[in-house]
Amino acid sequence: MPFVKVNIQEEINKLKEESPEFRKAWDEKEQEKRYINNMCELLMEDYGISRDTAMAAINHSGLLESLKISPELTAHIPDEAWAKTIWEGYMK
């Protein structure tokens, strides 16, 4: 049985065109992902830590749960103060 090649991005785009609910959910998750990646980069730069350690600190901080409860938080740009709070909380 041959393998079938699927272009994931095309399939996602098709779903986004067909379903406004899917498009809304996808766009919200993309915004959340960018926010988390920005926070991760900030932690890596400020504290010279690996991506894995930065993600562990973010997971430990409760930030992900906060974003699930209040997705509008992603409208705020992560800053040094947030990074410091997350890192200090992780190091306790």
ChimeraX attribute file (.defattr): number of C-alpha atoms within 10 A of each C-alpha:
attribute: neighborCount
match mode: 1-to-1
recipient: residues
	/A:1	3
	/A:2	4
	/A:3	5
	/A:4	6
	/A:5	6
	/A:6	8
	/A:7	8
	/A:8	9
	/A:9	9
	/A:10	10
	/A:11	11
	/A:12	14
	/A:13	11
	/A:14	12
	/A:15	15
	/A:16	17
	/A:17	11
	/A:18	11
	/A:19	10
	/A:20	11
	/A:21	11
	/A:22	14
	/A:23	17
	/A:24	12
	/A:25	11
	/A:26	15
	/A:27	13
	/A:28	14
	/A:29	14
	/A:30	12
	/A:31	15
	/A:32	20
	/A:33	13
	/A:34	12
	/A:35	19
	/A:36	19
	/A:37	16
	/A:38	15
	/A:39	22
	/A:40	23
	/A:41	20
	/A:42	19
	/A:43	26
	/A:44	18
	/A:45	12
	/A:46	12
	/A:47	13
	/A:48	12
	/A:49	13
	/A:50	14
	/A:51	14
	/A:52	11
	/A:53	16
	/A:54	25
	/A:55	18
	/A:56	14
	/A:57	21
	/A:58	21
	/A:59	14
	/A:60	15
	/A:61	17
	/A:62	12
	/A:63	16
	/A:64	15
	/A:65	11
	/A:66	12
	/A:67	15
	/A:68	12
	/A:69	10
	/A:70	10
	/A:71	15
	/A:72	13
	/A:73	15
	/A:74	16
	/A:75	10
	/A:76	8
	/A:77	11
	/A:78	18
	/A:79	12
	/A:80	13
	/A:81	9
	/A:82	15
	/A:83	22
	/A:84	15
	/A:85	11
	/A:86	21
	/A:87	21
	/A:88	12
	/A:89	14
	/A:90	16
	/A:91	8
	/A:92	5
